[in-house]
Amino acid sequence: RNVGHILIAARDGEATEEEIAAAEKKANDVLAEYLAGEKTEESFEEIGWANTSDSNVFYDNVTKGKMVEEFENWLFDSARKVGDAEVVQTELGFHVMLYRGEEVISDANARNGVVSEKYSEYLKTNEGKVTVHKDYVKAAE
């Protein structure tokens, strides 16, 4: 599943009660800002980069077992619909979540095939200009 999230950090066991309350307020303010605006992935991303404590705003093709429990419970809720946005608290703090939908495996494979094809074209076009170190190439079996 594909998700946007803006982390307002307030880690369990490290943050004070005041820091947790402030993080929750900020998360709710960020969600309100998103909901009052255009409600697009682009606007979410812009708000996200201005506020997140994480290194990413969007995660694509998330599978179960990769995120903290509350994050996954929200993301994999069977009632989840594209565009759902909500604040979810986890051990890391407060996540402003945006459900972006699911990607069909065949779509992901097709995209990966296009990327691989374009990379091969790039290497052919730049032959002699690009050096690929043998330690970074896996032999095809």
Short mmCIF file of the C-alpha atoms (twelve columns), coordinates in Angstrom:
data_MODEL
# 
_entry.id   MODEL 
# 
loop_
_atom_site.group_PDB 
_atom_site.id 
_atom_site.type_symbol 
_atom_site.label_atom_id 
_atom_site.label_alt_id 
_atom_site.label_comp_id 
_atom_site.label_asym_id 
_atom_site.label_seq_id 
_atom_site.Cartn_x 
_atom_site.Cartn_y 
_atom_site.Cartn_z 
_atom_site.pdbx_PDB_model_num 
ATOM 1   C CA . ARG A 1   0.000   0.000   0.000   1 
ATOM 2   C CA . ASN A 2   1.089   3.564   -0.622  1 
ATOM 3   C CA . VAL A 3   1.010   6.100   2.186   1 
ATOM 4   C CA . GLY A 4   2.033   9.629   2.967   1 
ATOM 5   C CA . HIS A 5   3.071   10.446  6.484   1 
ATOM 6   C CA . ILE A 6   4.399   13.443  8.335   1 
ATOM 7   C CA . LEU A 7   6.109   12.472  11.574  1 
ATOM 8   C CA . ILE A 8   5.932   14.862  14.492  1 
ATOM 9   C CA . ALA A 9   8.446   13.190  16.799  1 
ATOM 10  C CA . ALA A 10  7.656   12.527  20.462  1 
ATOM 11  C CA . ARG A 11  9.332   9.203   21.200  1 
ATOM 12  C CA . ASP A 12  7.940   7.068   24.043  1 
ATOM 13  C CA . GLY A 13  10.217  7.065   27.050  1 
ATOM 14  C CA . GLU A 14  12.132  10.127  25.847  1 
ATOM 15  C CA . ALA A 15  9.594   12.919  25.373  1 
ATOM 16  C CA . THR A 16  8.076   14.728  28.352  1 
ATOM 17  C CA . GLU A 17  4.297   15.013  28.777  1 
ATOM 18  C CA . GLU A 18  4.545   18.615  27.573  1 
ATOM 19  C CA . GLU A 19  6.522   17.578  24.471  1 
ATOM 20  C CA . ILE A 20  3.975   14.851  23.712  1 
ATOM 21  C CA . ALA A 21  1.079   17.305  24.059  1 
ATOM 22  C CA . ALA A 22  2.881   19.834  21.848  1 
ATOM 23  C CA . ALA A 23  3.606   17.160  19.218  1 
ATOM 24  C CA . GLU A 24  -0.025  16.035  19.205  1 
ATOM 25  C CA . LYS A 25  -1.213  19.634  18.786  1 
ATOM 26  C CA . LYS A 26  1.241   20.220  15.958  1 
ATOM 27  C CA . ALA A 27  0.157   17.000  14.209  1 
ATOM 28  C CA . ASN A 28  -3.490  18.048  14.432  1 
ATOM 29  C CA . ASP A 29  -2.595  21.536  13.154  1 
ATOM 30  C CA . VAL A 30  -0.693  20.012  10.214  1 
ATOM 31  C CA . LEU A 31  -3.648  17.752  9.401   1 
ATOM 32  C CA . ALA A 32  -6.017  20.738  9.581   1 
ATOM 33  C CA . GLU A 33  -3.740  22.705  7.229   1 
ATOM 34  C CA . TYR A 34  -3.784  19.838  4.724   1 
ATOM 35  C CA . LEU A 35  -7.568  19.379  4.966   1 
ATOM 36  C CA . ALA A 36  -8.183  23.132  4.538   1 
ATOM 37  C CA . GLY A 37  -6.075  23.224  1.372   1 
ATOM 38  C CA . GLU A 38  -6.136  21.514  -2.005  1 
ATOM 39  C CA . LYS A 39  -5.988  17.980  -0.535  1 
ATOM 40  C CA . THR A 40  -3.577  16.737  -3.198  1 
ATOM 41  C CA . GLU A 41  -0.491  14.574  -2.865  1 
ATOM 42  C CA . GLU A 42  1.559   17.588  -3.937  1 
ATOM 43  C CA . SER A 43  0.140   19.774  -1.163  1 
ATOM 44  C CA . PHE A 44  0.641   16.978  1.367   1 
ATOM 45  C CA . GLU A 45  4.257   16.627  0.253   1 
ATOM 46  C CA . GLU A 46  4.890   20.364  0.544   1 
ATOM 47  C CA . ILE A 47  3.393   20.475  4.043   1 
ATOM 48  C CA . GLY A 48  5.251   17.285  4.882   1 
ATOM 49  C CA . TRP A 49  8.739   18.499  4.024   1 
ATOM 50  C CA . ALA A 50  8.095   21.646  6.058   1 
ATOM 51  C CA . ASN A 51  7.106   19.651  9.154   1 
ATOM 52  C CA . THR A 52  8.315   16.037  9.194   1 
ATOM 53  C CA . SER A 53  10.964  14.581  11.471  1 
ATOM 54  C CA . ASP A 54  11.416  11.618  9.111   1 
ATOM 55  C CA . SER A 55  13.551  11.238  6.011   1 
ATOM 56  C CA . ASN A 56  10.526  10.473  3.803   1 
ATOM 57  C CA . VAL A 57  7.057   11.858  3.277   1 
ATOM 58  C CA . PHE A 58  5.851   9.061   0.970   1 
ATOM 59  C CA . TYR A 59  6.291   5.319   1.267   1 
ATOM 60  C CA . ASP A 60  5.273   3.126   -1.665  1 
ATOM 61  C CA . ASN A 61  4.478   -0.589  -1.686  1 
ATOM 62  C CA . VAL A 62  4.504   -0.945  2.096   1 
ATOM 63  C CA . THR A 63  3.997   -4.543  3.173   1 
ATOM 64  C CA . LYS A 64  2.942   -5.844  6.558   1 
ATOM 65  C CA . GLY A 65  5.731   -6.209  9.070   1 
ATOM 66  C CA . LYS A 66  7.694   -3.168  7.868   1 
ATOM 67  C CA . MET A 67  6.222   -0.375  10.014  1 
ATOM 68  C CA . VAL A 68  5.296   0.071   13.675  1 
ATOM 69  C CA . GLU A 69  2.048   -1.589  14.763  1 
ATOM 70  C CA . GLU A 70  -0.297  1.420   14.952  1 
ATOM 71  C CA . PHE A 71  0.979   2.723   11.596  1 
ATOM 72  C CA . GLU A 72  0.261   -0.657  9.972   1 
ATOM 73  C CA . ASN A 73  -3.100  -1.060  11.689  1 
ATOM 74  C CA . TRP A 74  -4.211  2.233   10.179  1 
ATOM 75  C CA . LEU A 75  -2.680  1.553   6.765   1 
ATOM 76  C CA . PHE A 76  -4.051  -1.975  6.392   1 
ATOM 77  C CA . ASP A 77  -7.527  -1.288  7.815   1 
ATOM 78  C CA . SER A 78  -9.956  -2.920  5.365   1 
ATOM 79  C CA . ALA A 79  -12.164 0.194   5.446   1 
ATOM 80  C CA . ARG A 80  -9.291  2.445   4.282   1 
ATOM 81  C CA . LYS A 81  -10.107 4.537   1.197   1 
ATOM 82  C CA . VAL A 82  -7.833  6.608   -1.021  1 
ATOM 83  C CA . GLY A 83  -7.626  10.126  0.379   1 
ATOM 84  C CA . ASP A 84  -8.230  9.158   4.013   1 
ATOM 85  C CA . ALA A 85  -6.174  11.417  6.260   1 
ATOM 86  C CA . GLU A 86  -5.797  11.142  10.012  1 
ATOM 87  C CA . VAL A 87  -3.368  11.515  12.921  1 
ATOM 88  C CA . VAL A 88  -2.030  8.233   14.312  1 
ATOM 89  C CA . GLN A 89  0.065   7.976   17.471  1 
ATOM 90  C CA . THR A 90  2.913   5.446   17.631  1 
ATOM 91  C CA . GLU A 91  5.950   4.929   19.845  1 
ATOM 92  C CA . LEU A 92  7.775   7.403   17.565  1 
ATOM 93  C CA . GLY A 93  5.291   10.241  17.952  1 
ATOM 94  C CA . PHE A 94  2.362   11.421  15.854  1 
ATOM 95  C CA . HIS A 95  1.998   10.613  12.169  1 
ATOM 96  C CA . VAL A 96  -0.211  12.673  9.898   1 
ATOM 97  C CA . MET A 97  -1.251  9.881   7.551   1 
ATOM 98  C CA . LEU A 98  -2.572  10.050  3.978   1 
ATOM 99  C CA . TYR A 99  -3.750  6.840   2.318   1 
ATOM 100 C CA . ARG A 100 -2.688  6.875   -1.330  1 
ATOM 101 C CA . GLY A 101 -3.980  3.457   -2.421  1 
ATOM 102 C CA . GLU A 102 -2.569  0.163   -3.525  1 
ATOM 103 C CA . GLU A 103 -0.328  -0.678  -6.406  1 
ATOM 104 C CA . VAL A 104 -1.022  -3.803  -8.365  1 
ATOM 105 C CA . ILE A 105 2.072   -5.996  -8.582  1 
ATOM 106 C CA . SER A 106 1.876   -6.107  -12.373 1 
ATOM 107 C CA . ASP A 107 1.992   -2.275  -12.429 1 
ATOM 108 C CA . ALA A 108 5.076   -2.285  -10.197 1 
ATOM 109 C CA . ASN A 109 6.744   -4.904  -12.399 1 
ATOM 110 C CA . ALA A 110 5.943   -2.897  -15.522 1 
ATOM 111 C CA . ARG A 111 7.424   0.262   -13.993 1 
ATOM 112 C CA . ASN A 112 10.554  -1.626  -12.922 1 
ATOM 113 C CA . GLY A 113 10.880  -2.996  -16.459 1 
ATOM 114 C CA . VAL A 114 10.718  0.530   -17.935 1 
ATOM 115 C CA . VAL A 115 13.337  1.787   -15.458 1 
ATOM 116 C CA . SER A 116 15.601  -1.154  -16.261 1 
ATOM 117 C CA . GLU A 117 15.175  -0.571  -20.004 1 
ATOM 118 C CA . LYS A 118 15.951  3.152   -19.667 1 
ATOM 119 C CA . TYR A 119 19.037  2.396   -17.551 1 
ATOM 120 C CA . SER A 120 20.278  -0.055  -20.183 1 
ATOM 121 C CA . GLU A 121 19.770  2.619   -22.869 1 
ATOM 122 C CA . TYR A 122 21.689  5.119   -20.715 1 
ATOM 123 C CA . LEU A 123 24.610  2.706   -20.330 1 
ATOM 124 C CA . LYS A 124 24.712  2.035   -24.099 1 
ATOM 125 C CA . THR A 125 24.552  5.764   -24.901 1 
ATOM 126 C CA . ASN A 126 27.319  6.532   -22.423 1 
ATOM 127 C CA . GLU A 127 29.534  3.531   -23.165 1 
ATOM 128 C CA . GLY A 128 33.102  4.386   -22.305 1 
ATOM 129 C CA . LYS A 129 31.974  7.212   -20.028 1 
ATOM 130 C CA . VAL A 130 30.488  4.985   -17.318 1 
ATOM 131 C CA . THR A 131 32.478  2.515   -15.248 1 
ATOM 132 C CA . VAL A 132 30.648  -0.301  -13.501 1 
ATOM 133 C CA . HIS A 133 32.755  -1.877  -10.765 1 
ATOM 134 C CA . LYS A 134 32.661  -5.695  -10.848 1 
ATOM 135 C CA . ASP A 135 31.940  -5.878  -7.083  1 
ATOM 136 C CA . TYR A 136 28.615  -4.115  -7.657  1 
ATOM 137 C CA . VAL A 137 27.341  -6.376  -10.407 1 
ATOM 138 C CA . LYS A 138 25.580  -9.645  -9.571  1 
ATOM 139 C CA . ALA A 139 25.915  -12.375 -12.132 1 
ATOM 140 C CA . ALA A 140 22.612  -13.468 -13.642 1 
ATOM 141 C CA . GLU A 141 21.785  -17.061 -12.830 1 
# 
